[in-house]
Amino acid sequence: MGRNKKMKKKNITIENLATMVSKGFDDVVSHMARKDEVNQRFDKVENRLEKIEKLILANHKRRIERLEEEVKELKELLAVK
């Protein structure tokens, strides 16, 4: 396949290539750091949601236990009559 006529031949020195590779690695490191930050934030959100879920479940458990006790009392009252 021939070279595209619009493409110009570029002379790249070792220094230029090293700079490009270094910049590429810097970009990767930057993206990895950003990913770590996002993961940490998600972990915090997940922990908060777990706490909220536990609070809600504990509240529901208390309410159900209270209702069960009330039903038991009602059954006892109805059995007496």
N, C-alpha and C positions, 0 to 999 in steps of 0.2 A: 504494500500500500504506500503510495507516494505521500510526500509531505504536503500539507495544506499550503497553498500559495500565500495565504494571509499570515501563517505562522512564521515568526521570525526566529532565527537561530539565536539562542541565548548562550553566552559564555558564562558559566557558573564556576567560580573559584571554590576551592576547598573551604575558604573562610566564609563565603556566601552560603555554601551548603551547610556548614557547621552552624551558622546563625539560624538558618531555616529550621534545622533539626532541633536546635535549642528552643526556638520559639514554639515549635510543635509540642515539645515536652512541657514547656511552661503552660501552654494551653491545657494540656491533659491534666497537669497538676492542679491548675485552677478549677477545672471541671470536677476533679475528684474532691477537692476541698468543698466546693459548693454542694456536691452530692452528700458529703459527710454532714454538712450543716442541715441540709434538708432531712436527712435520716434522723438527726438528733431532734429536730423540731417535731417530726412525726412520732418519735418515741415519747416525747413529752405529751403530745396530744393523746396518744394511745393510753398512757398512764392516767391522764385526767379522765378519759372516758371509762376506763376500768374502775376508777374510784366512784364515778357517778353511777355506773351500773351496780356496784356493790351497795351504794346507798339506797338506790331504788329497790333492789332486791330485798334488802333488809327491811325497808319500809313495808313492802308487800307481804313479807313473811309475818311481820307483826300484825298487820291488818287481817291476814288470813287466820292467824292463830286466835285473834280476838273474835272474829266472826265464828270460828269453830266453837269457841267457848260459849258464845251467845246462843248458837244453835243447840248445843248440848243443854244449856239451861232451859231453853224453850221446850225441848223434848221432855225434860224432867217435869216441867210445869204441866205440860199436856198429859203426861202419864198419870199425874196425881189426880186430875179431875175425873 
